[in-house]
Amino acid sequence: MNTTSTLHAAGSIESATGNPLRTLLHSLVRSSDSATPAVLRLALAAAIFPHGAQKLLGWFGGYGFAGTMGFFTGAMGIPAPLAFGVIAIEFFAPLLLVLGLGTRIAALGLAVVMTTAMLMVHIHNGFFMN
């Protein structure tokens, strides 16, 4: 073993002169044997997927892709690429979470979308909608 190797908090041994891109990719794809992250991923997916299905497919009383794009771009003034991104993230990120693929990136996308929704729409109502 190389004398310049270090033990990181995640438990992996890596060279101090290692490739930073490789380190980043490793931290994005590493997984855990614990059931807790799986339960959290499934709960988040179950909460968000119906909202994405409303926006993309019109399920659960939603307006579908065209209606949602029209509302986001027209009434809310959101640029079309960002509106498309919101729809895509709310639909596909929960699917990735269920499959356990790209969970950190999917969760980050959902965090950005939900924080933006909170600040743009829900902040005037406080914690409760009524």
C-alpha positions as CSV (number, residue, x, y, z in Angstrom):
1,M,0.0,0.0,0.0
2,N,1.2,3.5,-0.8
3,T,2.4,5.5,2.2
4,T,0.5,8.6,0.8
5,S,-2.9,6.8,1.2
6,T,-5.4,8.2,3.6
7,L,-8.5,6.8,5.3
8,H,-11.6,8.9,4.6
9,A,-14.6,9.2,6.9
10,A,-16.6,7.1,4.4
11,G,-14.2,4.2,5.1
12,S,-12.5,4.1,1.7
13,I,-8.8,4.2,1.2
14,E,-7.6,6.6,-1.5
15,S,-4.3,8.0,-2.6
16,A,-3.7,11.6,-1.5
17,T,-2.8,12.4,-5.1
18,G,-5.9,10.6,-6.5
19,N,-8.1,11.9,-9.3
20,P,-10.7,14.4,-7.9
21,L,-13.2,13.4,-10.6
22,R,-12.9,9.8,-9.6
23,T,-13.3,10.7,-5.9
24,L,-16.5,12.7,-6.8
25,L,-17.9,9.9,-8.8
26,H,-17.2,7.4,-6.1
27,S,-19.0,9.5,-3.5
28,L,-22.0,9.8,-5.8
29,V,-22.4,6.1,-6.4
30,R,-21.4,4.5,-3.1
31,S,-24.2,2.7,-1.3
32,S,-25.0,1.4,2.1
33,D,-26.2,-2.0,3.3
34,S,-28.6,-0.4,5.8
35,A,-32.4,-0.5,5.2
36,T,-32.9,3.1,6.4
37,P,-31.8,4.8,3.2
38,A,-34.0,2.5,1.1
39,V,-37.0,3.2,3.3
40,L,-36.3,7.0,3.0
41,R,-35.9,6.7,-0.8
42,L,-39.2,4.8,-1.2
43,A,-41.1,7.3,1.1
44,L,-39.8,10.3,-0.8
45,A,-40.6,8.6,-4.2
46,A,-44.1,7.8,-3.0
47,A,-44.7,11.4,-1.9
48,I,-43.4,13.0,-5.1
49,F,-44.3,10.6,-7.9
50,P,-48.0,11.5,-7.9
51,H,-47.2,15.2,-8.3
52,G,-44.8,14.4,-11.2
53,A,-47.5,12.1,-12.8
54,Q,-50.0,15.0,-12.6
55,K,-47.7,17.3,-14.4
56,L,-46.4,15.0,-17.1
57,L,-49.2,12.5,-17.7
58,G,-52.3,14.2,-16.3
59,W,-52.9,11.4,-13.8
60,F,-54.6,12.1,-10.4
61,G,-56.5,15.1,-11.8
62,G,-53.5,16.9,-13.2
63,Y,-53.4,18.9,-16.4
64,G,-50.7,16.9,-18.2
65,F,-47.6,18.1,-19.9
66,A,-49.2,20.8,-22.2
67,G,-51.4,22.2,-19.4
68,T,-48.6,22.3,-16.9
69,M,-46.1,23.9,-19.4
70,G,-48.8,26.5,-20.3
71,F,-49.4,27.4,-16.6
72,F,-45.7,27.5,-15.7
73,T,-44.7,29.6,-18.7
74,G,-47.8,31.7,-19.0
75,A,-49.3,32.4,-15.5
76,M,-46.1,31.9,-13.5
77,G,-43.6,33.4,-16.0
78,I,-41.1,30.5,-15.7
79,P,-38.9,30.0,-18.7
80,A,-39.8,26.9,-20.8
81,P,-36.5,25.1,-20.1
82,L,-36.9,25.5,-16.4
83,A,-40.6,24.5,-16.5
84,F,-39.6,21.4,-18.5
85,G,-36.9,20.6,-15.9
86,V,-39.4,20.8,-13.1
87,I,-41.7,18.4,-14.8
88,A,-38.9,16.0,-15.7
89,I,-37.4,16.0,-12.2
90,E,-40.7,15.5,-10.4
91,F,-41.6,12.5,-12.7
92,F,-38.2,10.8,-13.3
93,A,-36.4,11.4,-9.9
94,P,-38.9,9.3,-7.9
95,L,-38.4,6.5,-10.4
96,L,-34.7,6.7,-10.0
97,L,-35.1,6.7,-6.2
98,V,-37.3,3.5,-6.4
99,L,-34.7,1.8,-8.5
100,G,-31.8,3.1,-6.4
101,L,-30.1,4.7,-9.3
102,G,-28.4,8.1,-9.1
103,T,-30.2,8.7,-5.8
104,R,-28.0,11.6,-4.6
105,I,-28.5,13.4,-7.9
106,A,-32.2,12.7,-8.0
107,A,-32.6,13.8,-4.3
108,L,-30.6,17.0,-5.1
109,G,-32.9,17.8,-8.1
110,L,-36.0,17.3,-5.9
111,A,-34.5,19.4,-3.1
112,V,-33.9,22.3,-5.6
113,V,-37.4,22.0,-7.1
114,M,-39.2,21.8,-3.7
115,T,-37.1,24.7,-2.3
116,T,-38.0,26.8,-5.3
117,A,-41.7,25.9,-5.1
118,M,-41.7,26.8,-1.4
119,L,-40.1,30.2,-2.0
120,M,-42.2,31.0,-5.1
121,V,-45.6,29.7,-4.2
122,H,-46.0,28.4,-0.6
123,I,-44.1,31.0,1.5
124,H,-47.1,33.3,1.7
125,N,-49.2,30.5,3.3
126,G,-46.7,29.5,5.9
127,F,-46.5,25.9,7.0
128,F,-50.2,25.2,6.5
129,M,-52.1,25.7,3.2
130,N,-55.2,27.0,4.8
